[in-house]
Each structure stands twice: as C-alpha cells, then as structure tokens.
Amino acid sequence: MAELTQKIKDILNGTATSTITGFLNRRGLNNMFLHDVSPLRLGMKRMAGIAYTLRFLPQRKDKSSPLGSAQQTAMEQCPPGHVLMIDSRGDARAASAGDLFIGRLAARGCAGIVTDGGFRDSEGVLKTGLPAYHQRPVSPPSGIAHLPYDIGLPIACGGVAVFPGDIIVGDCDGVVVIPPDLLEEIATECEAQNIFDEFAEAEVAKGRSLIGLFPNQDEKCKADFAAWKKARGLS
C-alpha cells in the first residue's frame, strides 16, 4: 500500500477531482465522488489527506456513545495530515461541527473536515483556514438531530463508502475518495495528465481546435505535445 508522501500530496493538490474521478471510473469505481457535498466557500485551499471517520446516529435522548463524547474525542484523536470524515446521514437540520471544533482540528495539523450534513459558525470556520466541505450551512447545534456515536469505522458520507485510511481529495467541485491501494498508480496518471492539461490549455488559448486535441489526440497533437515537453525538459 502506497504512502501519502509529500510528493503524492502535491500531485493530488494539483489535480482536479474531475480528473481523479475519471481515472477511478476507468477502473470500475463509479461511486467515489461525494454527492451534495461542496466547499464551504469557493477559493478555499485544496485538500488532500487520509480518512479518519466519525459516525452520527439519529438523536435518541436515552442513548449515549460508548466513547463518551465521540465528537470531542474525534477532534482530539484525528491524526495530523488526516481528514475527519463525518457520516451525518445527509441530515443538515443540525450542525455536524462548528468553528471551535474545526479550529481544534486546524491547530492539531489535520488536513480537512468533510460532512454530508452542515457546519455552523461559517465565518469562524473560514478563519481557521482548514478546508471544510459540507451540504449547507446550518445554525442549530448537533444534539437536535445527531448522536455522535463512534469513530474509526467504515461510514457512508455523501452516498460513498468511506473506510479509515482511504485517501481524500477536495477542490472547488467537491470531494473524491481514492482507495489507498490505488494511490500510487492514480498519482502517476494524475502527474502525466496535469502535464498534458497544461499543454492543452495553452493550445486552446491560442485558438487550436478541440478536434484531435481533446478528448482524443491525433498524431499531430501527439507530435506537438512531444516537442512541447522536450522544449521544457520534461520526459
């Protein structure tokens, strides 16, 4: 299983989730992009990290988590470089977290937070600088609808199965999940695609037709791309 090295993280942070989703689709993994989950605000920094999971149940006042405060425990135990993934059952009636909880994750060096519910204290969350993805803003506290119950188990988030240790990538479009055993080969393909995308974007800006350029390249395009790479010292 490949390690999420800084080099791979840099590649993923430079790759659109649409590109990653396409590479996963080719492998038959067609449900890896979270549904109805968006960045708290466009322009947030990119996110790449390892999944750490927290699961909410529907609230029952006669029940409590065997962990005590599972929500606080997750904020204190989510490792640096990890993304806290919260299963809120797609329920945004009450907040999955707010600015103080998310600020604690930021202070501890975590990579981001994702829920298929909602966050409260949006301006405060933005001030933490931590990438945050949710369904929509919501003000009521979590206890109205949610019982934070357990951590470190497989969950559903945004209609996608998320396992602890999965690789999570987020951009302005949303969040995609990469199985860790595919990380190295996906990163290699992303690196190559990013180079081609730079070439293609420059060609389109100069007025080149998409025919023979994208999505399929003709022989002239391949020759032009090879020359473009050689001029830049790229293999």
Secondary structure as UniProt FT lines:
FT   HELIX           6..13
FT   HELIX           17..26
FT   TURN            27..28
FT   TURN            35..36
FT   STRAND          38..39
FT   TURN            42..43
FT   STRAND          47..58
FT   TURN            61..62
FT   TURN            66..67
FT   HELIX           70..77
FT   TURN            80..81
FT   STRAND          82..87
FT   TURN            89..90
FT   STRAND          95..97
FT   HELIX           99..107
FT   TURN            108..109
FT   STRAND          112..115
FT   STRAND          118..119
FT   HELIX           122..128
FT   STRAND          132..134
FT   HELIX           142..144
FT   STRAND          146..151
FT   STRAND          155..157
FT   TURN            158..159
FT   STRAND          160..162
FT   TURN            164..165
FT   STRAND          167..170
FT   STRAND          175..178
FT   HELIX           180..182
FT   HELIX           183..205
FT   TURN            206..207
FT   TURN            211..213
FT   HELIX           219..231
FT   TURN            232..233
//
